[in-house]
Amino acid sequence: MDPVSHALLGAAVASVPAQLPLRRAALLGAVAALMPDLDVLISSEADPLLQVEMHRHFTHALATAPLLGALVAGAAWRLWRGQYWRLWLCATLAVLSAGLLDACTSYGTHLLWPFSDERIAWSIIAVVDPMVWLLLVVPLGFAIATRNAGLSAVAVVCCVGYLVAGAMQQERAADALRILAAERGHAVERIVVKPTLGNLLLWRGLYQSSETGQPPRAYVSAVRVGLFSRAVLYPGGDSKLLPADAIAPAGSVHARDAARFDRLSAGFVVRHPSKPDVYGDIRFALRADGLAPMFGIHLDPQTPNRPAAFLELRDWDDAAWIRFKAMLAGRSLPPLQSLPDSTNAREDES
């Protein structure tokens, strides 16, 4: 999640069991919750994919939290003295909250490192969601103003409740997508549903399906699930999924980097629809119903032994913003001039 959400949740979590001056506990928790994201400093100009691989890696693991908590608690003890173990407990809980909150988003977090290399992504909340800020900052502000740790607990409960609501909305969107696949006669091999930025109403969904003798394809749709209304589907296009050995010559540096990117993308690698030699993770796109990935790698066939370049791909314009607002409201879509990726809305009749 964004730093503001991490700091607010860390402050609230640390304030509950603190038995410290509440402002100190909140400050300690806010700082501790930001510590895992120091992994952004791990990078290499000679290896552009290194930073992508190491983001949300060992610094976000449950096993690492007590160590990061000890570092923050040590610094706080030098400033404030007091009982070290209380400082350590508050800081460690805040660090744990950061890893767990990141796992609720879509990117993937190495929570179980070093025991497992699985990237956990529950995908029930967007990376930035102002509702999380509001649910945390209001009770936390009153808690600090009144020195009432019980209100900090209210902030944590509100945040957890919002995450539960995200899980419920995600399942509703996934059900609508499964029905669409069945209507098309597709056997769903894998399904991914992710929230769009800042809300729990509009979701980007895709499923993998294969026809006999054909390579697997990813079928993309946007799904709008209101709180008390039926799902509205915005079927998009589809794209062939490409294994690493199909996009780079064997034995080359490109082949190595393609395999690394394929692991990061969980096998959802596609060719960018309008950029030659660019391959991206189709699970992530700025347009909820689009086929253009939000990030990817560039493999120049003229230099197969140079490291792949990592690209952030932005294709947002005024037309995309208009369509996003229409989908968010569950309305029919205006035509998209720049990319023919989606069709008109229709209601799921389930």
Buried (B, 14 or more C-beta within 10 A) or exposed (E): BBEBBBBBBBBBBBBBBBEBEBBBBBBBBBBBBBBBBEBEEBBEEEBBBBBBBBBBBBBBBBEBBBEBBBBBBEBBBEEEEBEEEBBBBBBBBBBBBBBBBBBBBBBBBBBBBEEEEEBBBBBBBBBBBEBBBEBBBBBBBBBBEEEBBEBBBBBBEBBEEBBEBBBBBBEBBBBBBBBBBEEEEBEBEBBBBBBBEBBBBBBBBBBBBEEEEEEBBBBBBBBBBBEEEBBBBBBBBBBEBBEBEEBBBEEBBBBBBBBBBBEBBBBBBBBBBEBEBBBBBBBBBBBBBBBBBBBBBBBEEEEBEBBBBBBEBEBEBEBBEEBBEBBBEBEEBEEBEEBEBBBEBEEBEE
